[in-house]
Amino acid sequence: MDQGQYFTKTCARQYGKTTTLYALEQSLKQEYTVISLDFQVFGAADFQMEASFVRNFCLELLEGGCQGEIPADIQRQLELFAQGEGEQNRLSMLFRCLSKWCGSATEKIVLLVDEADSGSRYPVFLDFLSQLRGYYIAREKKPAFHSVILAGVYDMKNLADKSVPEYKMNSPWNIAADFDVDMSLEEAGIAKMLKEYREDYQIQMDTKLLARQIYDYTSGYPFLVSYLCKLMDEKIPGSIGFPDREAAWTREGFLAAVRIILSEDNTLFESLDNKLLDYPDLKGMLQELLLEGKVIEYIPGDLGIRMAAMFGFVEIKNHIVSVANRIFETRLYNGFLAEKSRKKELEGITGHGGGNGNRFVKDGRLDMELVLQKFVDYYEEVFPEYNEKFLEEDGRSLFLLYLKPIINGVGNYYIEARTRTNRRTDVIVDYGGQQHVIELKIWRGQEYHRRGEKQLMDYLELYHTKQGYLVSFNFNKQKKTGVRRIQIEGRVIIEAVV
């Protein structure tokens, strides 16, 4: 901003845009005159007509939108705009007035607009961007805002993708500088906040461990970090198994908070759900990524991937698309699996395992070996006639549908993103203070199978556990189904073959 750049702060819903703009406003007003507006308070009618937009823009500016002095002559002109609906209420006249103000002001003027994309479907908003662009380009001749920030979910450079046809390939916001600041919270920053909380309440807490867990599940998504901590502060203490705050701020208390957030609706999840309904191609891509294990490479210009990243569903690392965080991934899995359970070919599987979930728990510990044994029995009973294509597309879904009601309410699961491919997937189950590492893989021959065992052994070492589980979907007609134990280098692999 000091360099006079115009840019967009584009983040997913509830990522901290408004909070950041407010903090910026408080900092900048020491040196600049700050105009800070929120287009969210503009009604649809305010964007439909140019005169209405100009009128409401000036009303908001005069009613607290300016942090600084407004010269008397400029204020009189803005008041006329705010009162009128006539021919003088045109964008061109408004910007002449704003330019005059920029030219006479003793302090440089910056413009901050929150929820700027609220009016993006209306031509008058694109005309507003065009005026900003025009004055930016000509600012050596015509005074203009020193800097402009437009904050929203949609990237202003690509608003034409969802607006009126005449702007289809010509966004007026092509002057914006790249804004590459990472808005997510870092693990060290989360740890610092936890230390302050620990000191405030004088409790014992492993802040380093909890910060790592929170970051692992959220990837620093501000709303998720804040909400999980709120649950551990307000909901977990006093609940079953967590008598006080000290018990809540533990690994087990954190996982209990994860179960709560995954079992409820909130404003963020509702927004994401609506995007899946509005954009079927986006939903299809996420299903391919999660359920089918497809590796999706980022290709510049791919609208679907760009939208998925813009809405916060995915991130791009090393040109590969992955779901943004474990919370989103597990919730998406839960939703997609629920849809599959309603399909005729998967009907009934959820009730089979979950209806008698207690039989899988002994002394508060999950008997994963018994889970695998019963899954093999059930699979052989219900799905023996299905072919290889069915298994490749739905084998993992079958197992997760079977597993989910068994651990529901007590345990959590997530997918290890580094192994999610169409050949293998690692599922990590947290239950009763234990972690169970389960590899799901498609049989591709003995050599591939041995490599899979070695990879699972590596993960057991990573998770500091002596026992792991392997579910092999085998298409060989000579296969021997069932569950067996394999001893390798002092560790045990329990393998289920279906």
N, C-alpha and C positions, 0 to 999 in steps of 0.2 A: 504493500500500500504506500509506503514511503516513496517507492519508485514510480508511483502514479499508474499502476497497472489496474486494469479492469479484469475481474475474474469471477468464476462461479465456485461456490462451495457446495458440491454435490455429494450427498450422503443418503443412505437408506433411512427409513423412518426411525425416529427416536434414537438417533445416533449422536445427538448433542449439538446439532446445528444452532438451535435457538440459544442454548446456553453459551455457546462460543461467541455468537454475535453479540450477546449482551455483555460478555466480558470484554470483547473488542471495543464496544461502544464506550464502556467505562474507561478503558485505557486511552482510546483515541481522542476523547473529548478534552484531554489535557493539552493537546496540540492542534487539533482540527475542530472545525464545525461539523458535527455529525448529524446527518439526516437518517433516521432509523425508522423504517416502515415495515409493516407486516401485511402482505397481500392476502393473507388468510381471512382478514376481517372485511375484505371487499366481497360484496355479494355478486351473484351472476349478472344482475342488471348493471352493476358498475363496470363490467367488462364488455358488455354488449354494445354500448354506445360510447363514442369518443368523448362527448361532453360529460357523461356521467363518470367516466374514468377520471377525467381532469378534475371534476368537482370533488370526488372522494379522495383523490391523491392530495389535493390541497387541504381538505378538511383534516386528514390524518396528520399531515405535516404541521398544521397550525395547532392541533390539539395534542401537543406533546411529542411530535415526531422529530422535532429539531432540538438538538443539544447545543445551543449556542444562540447568539444574538441574530435576529432577523432585521435587516434595515427597514426603516419605516415605509419607504416607498415600495419595497418588495412585499412587505406584509400587506399593504393596501391592495396591491395587485393580486396577491394570493387570496385575499378575502373576497375580492370580486369573482375570481374563479370559483371559490367555494360556495358563493351564493347563486351563481348563474347557471343556466342551462343553454345559453344562447350561442350565437355563432362565434363569440370570442373564446368559448371553451373548446379550444382545439389544442392538440398536442403541440403543434408548431408554436402556438402562442405561449403555452406553458413553458416550453424549453427556451424560448427567447427570454422569458422572465427569469428562469433559473440561470441562464447564461449571464444575464446582467448581474445577478446576485454573485455568481462566481467571480466575475470580473471586478466587482467593487469590494468584495469581502477582504478583511484584513487577515483572516485565517483561511487556509485551504479547506474546501468543502468535500467531504466524502459521503457517499450514499450507500446505505446498507438496506437491503430488501430481503426480509425473511419470507419463506413460502412463496418465492417469486413465481414458481410454476403453477400457482393456483389458477391463473388466467390463461394458461398456455394454449387452450383450445380456441381462444378468441383472437380474431385478427387485430383488434386494438392493442392487445398485449405485444404482438409482434411488431406493430407500428411503434410502440413504446421502446422496444429494443432497437429498432431502426434509428430512432432519434438519438438514443444513447450512443449508438455506433457512429452516426453522422457527426455528432459533436466531438466524439473521441478522435476521429480521423482529422477533423478540422481544428483541433484545439490550439494549434499554433496561431490561428487567425481569430477563432471565436473562443472565449472563455468557456470552460466546461468543468464538470466535477473532476477533482484531482484523482480520485479512485472510486471504483464501484465494486461492491460485492453483491451478487445475487445468490441467495441460498435456497436450495430446494432438493427434491429427490431426482427430478429429471434434469439431465444435462442440457443446459440452454443451447449448446452447440447442436443438439439433435432434437430440439423441440419440433422441428418440421416433420419428424417421423409420425407425430400424432396430431398434427394440426391441419390447417386448411391447405388445399392442393397447390395453390399458387406459390406457397413457400416450401414445397415438398423437398427440394434439393438445395435450398438457399437460405440457411439460417442466418438471421441478421446479427447473431452473437459470435461471429467468427473472429472478433477482435480479442476474445478472452485469452488471457495468459493461462498456461497450464498450472493447476493447483494440485501438487503432489504430496501435500502434508498428510501423514497418516493420522486419522482422527481416532483410531482405536486406542484403548488403554494398554500400556505396557505392563508386563508382569512386575517389574520393579515399582511402578507407580501404584499398582494394586497392593503390593506388600507394604508400601509406605502408608496407605490409607488404613490397612489392617493394624499396623503398629499404633497409629494414633487412636484407633478404636480400643485396642487392648489397654492402652494407657488411660483412656477416659474411664473405662469400666473396671480397671484393675483385675483382669482375668488372665489366666494362663491360655496361651494360644500359639501354635506353631505357624507364625505368619508366613514363613517361606513356603511351607507345604501347602497351606490354603491358597496362597497367591498362585502357586503353580497349578493347582487343581482348577481354580476359577478361570485362569487363563486357558488351560487345556480345553475346557468345555465351552468357553465363550469366544476365544480368540480376541478378547479385549473389546467386544461389542458393548458400548457403554450402558445401554439399557439393561442388557442381560447381567452384566457385572453388578450394577446397582440393585437390580431386582432380587438376585440371588442373595446378596448381602442383607437386603431388607427382610427377606424370608428368614434368614438365620438369626436376625436380630429380634423379629417380632413374632414369627409363627412357630419356629422350631422349639425355642425354650418353653418348657412346660408341657410339651407333647410327649407321647409315649416313647420312653427310652431316652429322653433328653430333659432332665429335671431342671436345668438352669442354663444360663448363657454359656458357661464354660463347656458344658456338654454339647451345646449346639454348635460352637465354633470349633468343630473337629471334622475329620474326613467323613465320618458317618453322618454328622449333621449337615454337611454340605451336600452329600448324596440324597439326603431326605429333602433338601430344598430343590434339588434337580427333579426329583419325582413330583414335587408339587407343581413346579413351573411347566412340566411336560403334561400334566393332567388337567390344566385349566386353560381357559381362553383369556387373553389379555389384548390390549390395543395393538401391540406389535404383531402378535400372531394373527389377529383378525385382518390386519392390513396385508400380511403375506398371503393369507388364504384368499383374500379378494383378488390379489394379483394372479393367483393360479386359475381362478375362474375367468378373469378378464383375458388372460393370454394362454390359450390351450397349448401353443407351441412351447412356451416356457415350461409348462407342466410336463409335457412330453419329454423335453430334454432332461429335466430333473429325474424323471422315472428311468430313462435310459442310463443316466449316470449312477443312480443308486441301486435300482432293482436288477438291471442287466449288467452292471459293472463295466459299462463302456468307458473307454478312455476318450475324453473329448478334448481335442486340441483347440486352443484359442486361435481363431483366424480373424485378423483385423477386418472390420466391416460387417462381421456377423451380428445381425440385429438381435437375435435371440440371446446370444451370450452376453452382448453388451447390456441388454435389459436385465438379465439375471444378475449381473454384477451391480448395475445401477440400483436395483431394488434390494440388494444386500443378500441375495440367496447364495451367491458363489463368490469366490475369489480366483484370481489368475496368478499361478506361480509357475515359473519356467514354461510359460505358454500352455499349461495344462489347467483345465477347469476343475475345481473342487468345491464342495459345499463349504460355506463360510465358517461354520463352527459346528461342534458336536450337538449343541442344543437344537439348532435348526435341522441338522441331519436326522437326529432321532425323531423329532416331531414329524418331519416329512416322511420318514420310514413308517411311523405309526399310522399316518394318514393314508399312505399308499397301500400299506398292508390291510388296513380296514376296508379299503375299496376292493382289494383282491379277495378278501374273505367273503364278500358279498357276491362274487362271481360263482357261477354254478360249479366250475371245476375245482374250486377250493372250499366249497361249502362245508361247514361243520368242523373244520380243523381247530378253530380257536376254542371251541367248547370242549374238545376231547382232552386237551392237556390241562386247561385252566380249571375245569370243573372239579378236579380232584387234586388241586395243586399241593395240598398238605402232604400227600404221600411222597412227594419229592424232597421234603424238608425233614431232616433229622437233627434234633438238638439245635435248631436255629440255623443249620447249615444246609445249603443246597446240594443234593446228591446228583451231580451232573451226569455221572455214569448211568444212573437210573433213567434220567431224562433221555439220554441217547438210546438206551435199550427200548424204552417205550415208544420213542419216535420211530425206530426201525420197525417195531411191531405194527404200529399204526400205518406207517407208509406201506408196508407189504400188504396190509389188509385193504387199504382204500385206493392206492395209486399204482398198483403193479403194472397196469397196462399202458401207462403213459410213456411216450417216446423221449428220445434224447433232446429234441428241440424244446419240449415242455420243461424238462429238467433244467436246461441251460437258462431258460427264461424265468422259471418259477421255483427252482429247487431251494434257493436261499429263502425265498418268501415262505415256502412251506415250513422250513425249520423255524424261522423267526415268528411265524404265526403260531406255531406250536409252543415256542418258548415264552412268548410275551405274557400270556395269562398266568403262567406258572410263577413268574417273578414279579408280576404286577403288584404294586402297592408296597413291596418290600425291597426289591432289587432294581437295578438299572442295567441297560445294555447300551453299547455304542459300537459303531463300526470303525475299525482301524483303517483310516483313509489310505495309508501307504500300501495296503494290500488289497484294496477294492478294485478288482479287475474281473473280466469275464471268466477267468480261470480260478481265482481264489479270493477269499475274503476272510479276514479275521474279525470275530465278534468278541468283545470284551464284556463279560458279565460281572457286575459288582453285586454281591449278595451276602448279607450277614458279616461284613468285614473281610470277605474273601474275594479275590479276583479269579475268574475262570477264563482262560484263553482258549477259544474254540476256532479252529480253522475249517472253513467250508470250501470244498474244492471239487472241481469236475475231474473225473478220472481221465488221464491222458497217457496212460502207459506206466510201466514200472519205474522207469528212470525218472520221469516227472514226479511220480509219487514219492520217490526217495528224496528228491529235492524239496518237496513239500514238507516232509518230515524234518529235514534239516532246518528249513525256514521256521517251522513251528518251534523247534528246539531253541533257535536264536531268540524268539519272542519270549519263551519261558524264562530264559536268562535275563532278558530285559525287564520282565515283570517280577523277577525274583521268586519264581514258583517252580515246584518240582513236578507238577502234573499238568498236562494239557490235553486237549480234546480235538479230534479230527473227524469231520463228517465228510465222507467221500460219496459223491453221486456217480455210480458206476454203470455204464451202459453195456458192459460185456455180459453176454448171456451166460458165460461160464463162471460169473462172479459168485463168491460166497458171501452172502449177506450176514449181518449180525454185528456184535460188538466184541472186540478183542483188546488185550493189553499188550503194549510193546515197551520193552525196557531198552533205553538208549542212553548211554553215558550217565547213568545214575538218575535219569529222569524217566517218567512214565507218560506214555501217550496212549490214551484210550480212543480207539478208532471205531467209528460206526460206519458200516458200508451198506448203502441202500441201492 
